[in-house]
């Protein structure tokens, strides 16, 4: 009667250990990704305190931007964006400040400060209605879209809400057609001037027409 070997081979033990290490690293990456995306809030909060209480004076700096550039290593434009984005969150989206906000979300859906700042600016757009803003808000806080995607969606919304002047639209289409013709004439002129297949006078007429058309849409 044969004996069944129930022992785990060394190779299997190493494979299991590797899987465990890989799973832990995967979890750590997701954790650090969330922390990275949320860290700007703490920075924004502290910068706001420094700015409001003018603490930088006690540290030897005449201006807030001198402090942020020389000691913190951040440009004035970035610091202002962080401050405004933080205040927007504090006043309009306080739930984002709750630690459970990030804990309950997938790392890919945690928004970053740049996207939040686009949303902040969108709120003041008169072209948007409430439903537009709510949809944009979901893009940022529910889906974690980056600033480029949010900005693109905002542009589409504004375009949809902006009244179209029929005459202006007709003129724009006309100008686009003329530009395409100018481009075609330009290619024709260069080719014919190079290979000399047509009379010089005809080629010059094409160049003259191209210049006249360009003057019409300037």
Secondary structure, 3 states (H helix, E strand, C coil): CCCCCCCCCHHHHHHHHHHHHHHHHHHHHHHHHHHHHHHHHHHHHHHHHHHHCCHHHHHCCCCHHHHHHHHHCCCHHHHHHHHHHHHHHHHHCHHHHCHHHHHCCCHHHCCCHHHHHHHHHHCCCCCCCHHHHHHHHHHHHCCCCCHHHHHHHHHHHHHHHCCCCHHHHHHHHHHHHHHHHHHHHHHHHHHHHHHCCCCHHHHHHHHHHHHHHHHHCC
